[in-house]
C-alpha cells in the first residue's frame, strides 16, 4: 500500500463538510435565508448563525422559521429527546428542573 491508500483507509469513516456562507433564495422550495459557517459532521448539522424562512404559498404551506445560533440547535434537540425519553421510560419520572427544561425546549421547538 502506498501512503495515499493508508491515509484514505484511516479516514474512511470521517465525513465532514464545512461551508463558510450559504445563501438560500427559494432553493428546493426550502425558503429564503442564510447560513454562516455551517459544519456537517456525519448526519448532524451545526451552524454559527442560521436564519431560514419558508413563506406561505396560499395552499397548505404556512410561514415557518428555522434557525441556529452558536451551534446550539443540535445539542438542544438531543437534550429534548433525552428528557422526553427519560420522562416516558423512567419509573420515577422527571425532576422539577427537568420538567421545566422540557417545557422550555418544547416551546422553542414546536
Secondary structure, DSSP 8 states (H G I E B T S, - for coil): --HHHHHHHHTTT--EEEEEEEEEESGGG--EEEEEEEEEETTEEEEEEEEEEE---SSS---EEEEEETT-HHHHHHHHHHHHHHHHH-SS---HHHHHHHHHHHHHT-
